[in-house]
Amino acid sequence: MSGSSSTATVSVLIIEDNADVADSLARFLRIGCGYEVSTAPDGLKGVRAALQHPPDVAIVDIGLPKKNGILVGEELIESLPDRPLLIAVTGYGDATTRALAEDAGFDHFLIKPADPFAIEELIEDFVKRRSGDHGSGFASH
């Protein structure tokens, strides 16, 4: 865990309906990494939270109630002024779900249980690229 000063202002939104998963990941990212972390329990609340306080990073479960994670990712890309890093974390590891997430614009696709250190590494890489790009945003693939 780096805890570098460049990560102190990174805001992360976790949209996950499993409270234990959301809380444990939020605790790791907040305490272990120094990120500003918020959570939302379903897709609608996640989109609302992102629109109120646009995150640098959104970690989105695909199988969410009220609005699935694929639709959440698409809406965040379309609605936010600065494109966040989008990380799908899901129990659906099939090729179809992976393709849907990629088509929706997700940058990364992780299968549950996702390694929190791998998530930290993805965020750190994003922060480094973004700071090297002087804030012009993260290029999607």
Buried (B, 14 or more C-beta within 10 A) or exposed (E): BBEEEEBEEBBBBBBBBBEEBBEEBBEBBBEBBBBBBBBBBBBBBBBEBBEEEBBBBBBBBBBBEBBBBBBBBBBBBEEBEEBBBBBBBBEBEEEEBBEBBBEBBBBBBBEBEBEBEEBBEBBBBBBEEBEEEEEEEBEEE
